[in-house]
Amino acid sequence: MPDSERRRIGGIPLRAFAPNAITILALCSGLTGVRFAIDGEWAAAITMIIVAGVLDGMDGRIARLLRAQSKFGAELDSLSDVIAFGVAPAMILFFWSLDEAPKFGWTAALALAVCCALRLARFNSRMDADFQPHKSAGFMTGIPAPAGAGLSFVPVYLWLVTDNDLFRQWYVVMPWALGIAMLMISAIPTYSWSSIRLRRSWRIFALAGVGLFGAAMVTAPWWTLLAVCALYMIALPFGLASYAKVRRRG
């Protein structure tokens, strides 16, 4: 009996349901961040976007682990990413700062959401392409949506740790948000998890680093996120150099 007929008669196995449920939770986390932003609870709003990012990192891996990948799941994941890492961050930044801009505040917020959608549309349109030079070399094109959302909140992190209203001014937030939006739709090669390799001798140190990172996120989350964002931005030119090196090797 074909698999499609078996699914129609016997229903959908639970293992195929789990990844999509996690994706829905990520979507709901992003929208809940907007709800907290409306109430002025900025730390909670950012936390919900971070939770969405963690869930987004889990759903695809769980789908592959359970062999539950599907076209429906891929489409749902993209829609969730647009909302959780494009629309939600744009609205949070608008409520937090950009609504004070005399002009173009909403336009800057829209740019972040639109560029996130464009990046995901480009990614989906190339999934079945025979030639993807960045992907074949282990790189991504532009910064991914979750990373873009996290980077867009750098002024909020700085405001939370310093309580300096300078970081909340629209003329600081607007160019930063526009810059991150441009990076999302840019063609620069960026590191992906598949391009990172750990030596066996570094495995224990890496595990210890993960533990320390978790402790830092609990005790000083905003400083930790600032450090992660700084390291990511520093890694961008190294990604360009690494990709150029791979290209030269043929």
C-alpha positions as CSV (number, residue, x, y, z in Angstrom):
1,M,0.0,0.0,0.0
2,P,1.4,3.4,-0.9
3,D,2.5,5.7,2.0
4,S,-0.1,8.3,0.9
5,E,-2.9,5.8,1.1
6,R,-1.7,4.5,4.4
7,R,-1.6,8.0,5.9
8,R,-5.1,8.6,4.6
9,I,-6.5,5.5,6.3
10,G,-4.4,5.4,9.5
11,G,-3.9,9.1,10.1
12,I,-0.7,11.1,10.6
13,P,2.0,9.6,12.9
14,L,2.8,11.6,16.0
15,R,6.4,11.9,14.9
16,A,5.3,13.9,11.9
17,F,3.2,16.2,14.0
18,A,6.0,17.1,16.6
19,P,8.2,19.3,14.3
20,N,5.2,21.3,13.1
21,A,4.0,21.8,16.6
22,I,7.4,23.3,17.6
23,T,7.2,25.6,14.6
24,I,3.8,26.8,15.7
25,L,5.2,27.4,19.2
26,A,7.9,29.6,17.7
27,L,5.3,31.6,15.8
28,C,3.3,32.1,18.9
29,S,6.4,33.1,20.9
30,G,7.2,35.8,18.3
31,L,3.6,37.2,18.4
32,T,3.7,37.1,22.2
33,G,6.7,39.3,22.1
34,V,4.6,41.9,20.3
35,R,2.0,41.6,23.0
36,F,4.6,42.3,25.7
37,A,5.9,45.2,23.7
38,I,2.4,46.8,23.6
39,D,2.4,46.6,27.4
40,G,5.9,48.2,27.5
41,E,7.5,45.0,28.9
42,W,10.6,45.2,26.7
43,A,12.7,42.6,28.4
44,A,9.9,40.1,28.2
45,A,9.3,41.0,24.5
46,I,13.0,40.3,23.6
47,T,12.9,37.1,25.6
48,M,10.0,35.8,23.6
49,I,11.9,36.4,20.3
50,I,14.9,34.5,21.8
51,V,12.6,31.6,22.7
52,A,11.3,31.7,19.1
53,G,14.8,31.5,17.9
54,V,15.6,28.5,20.1
55,L,12.4,26.7,18.9
56,D,13.2,27.5,15.3
57,G,16.6,25.9,15.7
58,M,15.0,22.8,17.0
59,D,12.1,22.1,14.6
60,G,14.2,21.3,11.5
61,R,16.7,19.1,13.4
62,I,13.9,17.2,15.1
63,A,12.2,16.7,11.7
64,R,15.3,15.3,10.3
65,L,15.9,13.1,13.3
66,L,12.4,11.7,13.2
67,R,12.4,11.6,9.4
68,A,9.4,13.7,9.4
69,Q,10.4,16.4,6.8
70,S,7.6,17.6,4.6
71,K,6.8,20.4,2.1
72,F,4.1,21.5,4.5
73,G,6.6,21.8,7.3
74,A,9.0,23.7,5.2
75,E,6.3,26.2,4.1
76,L,5.1,26.5,7.7
77,D,8.6,27.1,8.9
78,S,9.1,30.0,6.5
79,L,5.8,31.6,7.4
80,S,6.7,31.3,11.1
81,D,10.1,32.9,10.5
82,V,8.6,35.9,8.7
83,I,6.3,36.5,11.6
84,A,8.7,35.7,14.5
85,F,11.9,37.2,13.1
86,G,10.5,39.9,10.7
87,V,7.1,41.2,11.7
88,A,7.5,40.8,15.5
89,P,11.0,42.5,15.8
90,A,9.8,45.3,13.4
91,M,6.8,46.0,15.6
92,I,8.8,45.8,18.9
93,L,11.3,48.3,17.6
94,F,8.6,50.6,16.3
95,F,6.8,50.6,19.7
96,W,10.1,51.0,21.6
97,S,11.7,53.8,19.5
98,L,10.8,54.3,15.9
99,D,7.3,55.7,16.5
100,E,9.1,58.8,17.8
101,A,10.7,59.5,14.4
102,P,9.1,62.5,12.8
103,K,9.2,60.7,9.4
104,F,9.9,57.3,8.1
105,G,9.8,55.5,11.5
106,W,7.2,53.1,10.3
107,T,9.0,52.8,6.9
108,A,12.2,51.6,8.7
109,A,10.2,49.1,10.7
110,L,8.6,47.8,7.5
111,A,12.0,47.5,5.8
112,L,13.1,45.0,8.5
113,A,9.9,42.9,8.0
114,V,10.0,43.1,4.2
115,C,13.7,42.2,3.9
116,C,13.1,39.2,6.2
117,A,10.3,38.1,3.9
118,L,12.4,38.6,0.8
119,R,15.3,36.7,2.2
120,L,13.1,33.7,3.1
121,A,11.5,33.9,-0.4
122,R,14.9,33.8,-2.0
123,F,15.9,30.9,0.2
124,N,12.8,28.9,-0.7
125,S,13.1,29.7,-4.4
126,R,16.6,28.3,-4.5
127,M,15.9,25.1,-2.5
128,D,15.6,22.9,-5.6
129,A,18.2,24.8,-7.7
130,D,21.0,22.6,-9.1
131,F,23.7,25.1,-8.5
132,Q,24.0,27.0,-5.2
133,P,27.6,28.3,-4.9
134,H,27.3,29.4,-1.2
135,K,25.4,26.4,0.0
136,S,27.7,24.0,-1.8
137,A,30.6,25.5,-0.1
138,G,28.9,25.3,3.3
139,F,27.8,29.0,3.6
140,M,24.6,30.9,3.6
141,T,23.6,33.9,1.5
142,G,23.1,36.9,3.8
143,I,22.5,36.7,7.5
144,P,19.7,34.3,8.4
145,A,16.4,35.6,9.8
146,P,16.9,34.6,13.5
147,A,20.3,36.2,13.5
148,G,18.9,39.3,11.8
149,A,16.2,39.6,14.5
150,G,18.8,39.2,17.3
151,L,21.1,41.8,15.7
152,S,18.3,44.3,15.2
153,F,17.8,44.4,19.0
154,V,21.4,45.5,19.8
155,P,20.2,49.1,20.7
156,V,17.6,47.5,23.1
157,Y,20.3,45.4,24.7
158,L,22.5,48.5,25.2
159,W,19.6,50.4,26.7
160,L,18.8,47.5,29.1
161,V,22.3,47.3,30.4
162,T,23.1,51.0,30.5
163,D,19.7,52.6,31.0
164,N,21.0,55.3,28.6
165,D,18.1,56.8,26.6
166,L,20.6,57.6,23.8
167,F,20.3,54.1,22.5
168,R,16.5,54.5,22.4
169,Q,16.6,57.5,20.1
170,W,15.1,56.9,16.7
171,Y,18.1,58.4,14.9
172,V,20.2,55.6,16.5
173,V,17.7,52.8,16.0
174,M,16.6,53.6,12.5
175,P,20.0,53.4,10.7
176,W,20.9,50.2,12.6
177,A,17.6,48.5,11.7
178,L,18.0,49.5,8.1
179,G,21.5,48.2,8.1
180,I,20.5,44.8,9.5
181,A,17.6,44.7,6.9
182,M,20.1,45.2,4.1
183,L,22.4,42.5,5.5
184,M,19.5,40.0,5.4
185,I,18.9,40.4,1.7
186,S,22.6,40.9,0.8
187,A,24.6,38.4,-1.2
188,I,27.5,38.1,1.3
189,P,28.4,34.6,2.3
190,T,28.0,33.9,6.0
191,Y,29.0,30.9,8.1
192,S,26.4,28.1,8.6
193,W,26.5,25.3,11.1
194,S,27.6,22.9,8.4
195,S,30.7,25.0,7.7
196,I,31.9,24.9,11.3
197,R,34.1,21.9,12.2
198,L,35.5,21.2,15.7
199,R,38.6,19.2,16.2
200,R,38.2,16.2,18.5
201,S,40.6,17.7,21.0
202,W,38.4,20.7,21.3
203,R,35.2,18.8,22.0
204,I,35.5,19.0,25.8
205,F,36.3,22.7,25.7
206,A,33.3,23.3,23.4
207,L,31.0,21.5,25.8
208,A,32.4,23.5,28.7
209,G,31.8,26.7,26.6
210,V,28.2,25.7,26.1
211,G,27.7,25.3,29.8
212,L,29.3,28.7,30.5
213,F,27.2,30.3,27.8
214,G,24.0,28.9,29.4
215,A,25.1,30.2,32.8
216,A,25.9,33.6,31.3
217,M,22.5,33.8,29.6
218,V,20.8,33.2,33.0
219,T,23.0,35.6,35.1
220,A,23.7,38.4,32.5
221,P,21.5,37.8,29.4
222,W,21.8,41.2,27.8
223,W,25.6,41.5,28.2
224,T,25.9,37.9,26.8
225,L,23.7,38.7,23.8
226,L,25.7,41.8,23.1
227,A,28.9,39.7,23.1
228,V,27.3,37.1,20.8
229,C,26.2,39.9,18.4
230,A,29.6,41.5,18.5
231,L,31.3,38.1,17.7
232,Y,28.8,37.5,14.8
233,M,29.5,40.9,13.2
234,I,33.3,40.3,13.6
235,A,32.8,36.9,11.9
236,L,31.2,38.5,8.8
237,P,34.5,39.6,7.1
238,F,36.1,36.2,8.0
239,G,33.2,34.5,6.3
240,L,33.9,36.5,3.2
241,A,37.6,35.6,3.3
242,S,36.8,31.9,4.0
243,Y,34.4,31.8,1.0
244,A,36.9,33.4,-1.2
245,K,39.5,30.8,-0.2
246,V,37.1,28.0,-1.0
247,R,36.4,29.6,-4.4
248,R,40.1,29.7,-5.2
249,R,40.4,26.0,-4.4
250,G,37.9,25.4,-7.1
